[in-house]
Every structure is written in structure tokens, then in C-alpha cells.
């Protein structure tokens, strides 16, 4: 898998994982800075953002520690409303990794990204 994190962030992430971060409970259930709270969902800051591509990287997670299969109808309805009324207006990309690449597959989460702006030296000039 292509690494969407810078080397520095990736090494910090790998060091934390090697140190047992995921063995001490769910990293998403631990107190992480909450950006926005809803009845069944919360948007949190990603501690290890995809900083090669993102200027802002948050995640939306259910408040309950559940997999995607366990999401209730009420939670699904609220997610769709949040997506339509909030996420679509605030973020540029909604990213969900595959089950094989999720570091925390037991707690459903979706990445919400605002991309880095293209630098002038990387943009193509119109002729």
C-alpha cells in the first residue's frame, strides 16, 4: 500500500504501534480531540494524518465501539444526514480504507480530508 503519511509521521505511528498502542484498548475510543459531536457520531482529529496529501485530516466514528456490520439503522440515518449537511460542505474527500489495511478494523471509521494545496512550482502553466 502506498504510504499517505510522511516518513516522520509514519515512523511515529509505527513506533506507537510497536509500543502496544493498539493493545491498550481502542485508539479511537481514547480521548482524542473532538472536532464535532452528534447524537451517535463524533468527528475527531486523526493523530497520524495522511500528511503527504492532507492539510486537514479528521475521522468520523460512531460513539459506540462497533464494526461497520454493527451500525444500527438510527446510526446509518444520522450518518447520511451528517454526510449531506456537514461533511459534504466541510471536506473535499471521504476515504475508507479496506479491511486489510485498517489499523483498527473493530471500530468503524471514515477519513475526512481537505487536501494540501498544489504548490506553484508543481502546477502546470497554461500556454
Number of C-alpha atoms within 10 A of each C-alpha: 4 4 10 14 17 15 12 9 17 17 12 13 17 12 12 12 13 11 11 10 14 14 10 9 10 14 15 23 13 9 8 13 12 14 12 11 12 12 10 17 18 15 23 21 19 18 15 15 22 21 20 14 17 19 13 17 21 24 23 26 21 24 18 14 14 16 14 13 7 12 15 12 9 10 17 15 12 16 20 12 12 15 16 11 11 12 19 13 9 12 17 14 15 16 12 14 12 8 11 7 10 13 12 14 16 14 20 23 21 15 21 25 23 16 17 12 9 9 7 8 7 7 8 7 7 4 3
